[in-house]
Amino acid sequence: MSRLPFTRLYGPWAIVAGGSEGLGAAFASEIARRGVHQVLVARSPEPLEQTAARLRQEHGVEVITVAGDLAAPGTMDQICAAAADREIGLVVANAALAPQGSFLDTAVAELAGTVDLNCKASLLLARALLPDMARRGHGGMVFVSSLAGLQGVPGLAAYSATKAYLVSLGEALWAELRPAGVDVLTVCAGAVITPGYQQATRRQAPGATSPELVAATALDALGHGFRVVPGNLNRVSAFALQRLAPRRAAIAVFGRATAAALKD
C-alpha cells in the first residue's frame, strides 16, 4: 500500500525556523516544491522576504514571514499568531548558533544564547505545534541536529552539546508520537556548504554536502525512522565513530577536524 501524498501527510502548511538562508532556505524550497505553503521565521527581514518572494514565484505557494529572533521573548507568540488560522502539518527546527573556539574564551551571553536558540526554541516550537498534529492524527517535525551532536567536539563545545540535546529530544518524541500518527525525525548533517560555513572555514571538510541534498534527504526520510545522516561518507563515518571506535577516539577525531577546518 502506497503512502499518502506529502501534502496530505505534512500539509497544507509548514513552519521553517531559520528559513531565510542556507540550509533553512533549502528546506523551504524543497517543501515548496512538494506543494506545501509556509510560514518562514528568521531574524533578518530582507533575506527572509527575498526567499519568500522566490518561493511564491517559483512554486506558486503562499508564504508568510515572521521576522524575529526565536530566542527572544514574544517571537514564539508571533509564530503562533501567524499559524493560528492555518493547519500546520510540518515544522522544521533549523535555527542555530555555533560559537567557535575555546569554551573558556566564549562570552557567557553567547553561550546562554546558544542554549536558548538551539535547545529552548526548538523545544517550545515542538510543544506549541505538535499537540494539534497529534489530535488530527498526522504531521511531522524535523529537528536539525549535526554529526557534532553524536559526541563532544572540542572547539564547538556548546554547539555540540545543544545538538546532542536535539538528538535525545527527537528520539523521545519519535517514540511518544508514533502512536498518534505524527512523524518526528532528527537530521544529523555533517558539514553543509552554506555561505556561513564557507566564511567560517579555511577549507571544505570531507563529506561536506549541499543544503539541497540535506533537505531532500531529510524530507524523504520523514516517517521512515527517528534519525537520518545525509551523505554516504557521513553515514560511514558516523557508523564507524559510533559503533567501532572508542568514545575518546571519536572526540579526538572531531576535535582535530574542527581545528583544521576553522579559520583563525
N, C-alpha and C positions, 0 to 999 in steps of 0.2 A: 504494500500500500504506500503510495507516494505521500510526501509531506504536503501540508498546505502551502500556498504561495507565501513568500516573505512578507508581503503586505498584510496578509491575514494573520500571520503569526506575530509580527512585530510592528504593525502599523495601527492606525494610519499616520501617527505622529511619533517622532523620536526627539530626544533631547541629547545634544552632544555638548558636553562641558569641555572647554578648551578647544572650541571648534573653528577658530578663525584661521589658523595657520598650521603648517607642518602636519603632524600625524592626525590632529583633530580635524583639519580641513580634508584630509584624505578619507577619514571615516565619514565625514559629512557628504563628500562626493559619492562615495560608494553606496551609502544609504539612499541618497537621492537617485542614483542610477537604478536602484531597486524600487523606486516609486513611492518612497515614504517622505511625507512632509516633516519639517524640522523646526525645533527651537534651538538656536545656536547661542552658546554662552561663552563670553571671553572678556578679558579686561580692556582690550584696545578697540575702540569703536570703529576706526577706519578700516583695518583689515577685516574686521567682523562683517561690516557692511559690504565690502568688496566680495568676500566669499559668498555671502547671501545672494548678492546680485548675480554672481556667476551660476550658482545652483538654480536660481529661478530661470535664467536664460537657457542654460544647457539642458536642464532636466524637466522643466515645467512644473516644479513642485513649489508649494508655499513655504516660505521661510520667515520666521520671526526671530528677531535678535534681542538679546539681553546683554547689555554692556555692563559688566561689573566683576569684581573680584569675588570668587566663590568663597574665599576665606573671610570676607568682610561681613559684618552683621548687616542683615537686610537683603543681601543678594539672593539668598535661598527663598525669601518671600517673593522677590521679583520673579523668580523662576516658577514658583508655584502659581503665581497670578497669571503668568503667560500660558501655563498649562491647564488652567482651571476649566476652561470650556472645551478642551481637546482630549481625545483619548490617546494617552501616551502608551505606546506599546514597546518602546525600546529606549534605554538610557545608556549612554557611553560616558563613563567617568574617566576623562583623559587629562584634565588639567593637573599640572605638577610643577614643583620647583625642584632643582637639583643642585644644592650648594656643593662646590668642588673645593678640594684641598683639605688641609688639616682640620680636624674637628675642633681642636683647641683654639685655632685661629679664626673660627667662624663665629660671627656675632650671634648672641643669644636670640635676638629678634629674628634673624634669618632662620635659625634652627626651629624656633617656635612657629614661624610662618610656614615652614616646610611641613610640619606635622599638621597644622591647621588645614592647608590646602590638600596635601596628598592623602591624608587619612580622614580627618574630621569631615571635610566637604563631601568626600565620596560616601562616607557613612550616612550623612544626612540626606544626600540625594537618594540613596537606596531606601532609607526609612520613609521619605516623603512620597516616593513614587511606586514602590513595589506593592504596597497594600492594594491599590486599585487593580493592578495586573493580576494579583492573586484572586481577587474577587471575580474578575472576568474569566479567569481560567487560562490565560495565555499572556505572553510578553517575554521580554528579555532584558538582561542587564549585563554590560561588558565593563569589567574593571581593567584598566590598562596598567599592568604591573611591568616587570622587567626581569631579565635574567639576573640582574643585580639583586632582586628580591629573594633569590634562592640561597644566598649566603651573604655574610657581611662583606662589604667591599671597602678596603682602606682607601681614603681619598674621597669616598662618596658615602660616608658612614650614615648620615641622616637619611639620604635618599634611599639607600639600600634597605634601611630599617623600615621606612614607610612603605616601600614596595613589598616587603615581606608581610606587612600588615594586610595589604590588599590580597595577597595570595591566600592568607588564612581566612580573611573575611569572605572572599569569593568561594572558597571551598565549603565553608559552613552554610552560606546562603544557597549554594547549588543543592546541597542535601536537604535543606529545610523547605525549599520552594518547588522542588521537582514534583511532589505530590499535587501541588496546586496548578501545575502546568506552566510554570514560569522558569525559563532557562537562564542560568547565571554562568558566565564564563570569565575566567581571568586570562588575559593575554600577557605572556612573558616574552616580550620582544628583546632582542639584543640591540646592538647599535642601529639606530634608524637615521637615514640620511636626510635630515631636515636642515633648514638654514641655521637653526640654533646649534645643532650638532656640529655642522661644518665650521661655525665661528669658534666653538669651544675646543676643538681638537686640532692637533697638528697633522694627524694622518687618519685615514679611514681604518676602522677596526676590521679584522677578518670576520666574515659573515654578516657584515652590515647590509641591511635590507632597505628597500624603498618604503616610504609611508604607504603607498598604494598596495604593495604586497601584504603588509601587516594588516591593513584594514580589510582587504578582501579575504585573507586567511581567517581572521577573527570572525567575520560575519558568516563565512561558510561553516565554521566550526561550532557556531552557536546552536545549542540543542544536541550536541554530539559529545558532551563531556564537560568537565569542570575547568580544564586548562588547555591552552594551545601555545606552542612555541613556533613562531613563523620562521621559515628558512631552514633548509636541510642541514647546513653546517651548524646552525644554532641548536637544532634538535639533537644532533650527535653530541655536541659539546655539553649540553645540559644533561643528557643521559650519562655521559662519561663522568662529569664532575659530581653529579648527584649520587650515582649508583656505584661507580667503580673507584673513585678517588677518595682518600681520607678528607674529612672536612677541612682540616688545616691546609691541605693542598689546594682545595678549591678557593679558599680565601686568598692564598698567596697568588694563585694564577690570576684571579680577577684584580687583585691589587697591582700586580705588575702590568697587566694590560691597561688599567686605568692610568697609571703613572706614565706609561709610554704614549698614550693617546692624548692626554690633556695638555693644552698649551700652558706655558708658564705665565 
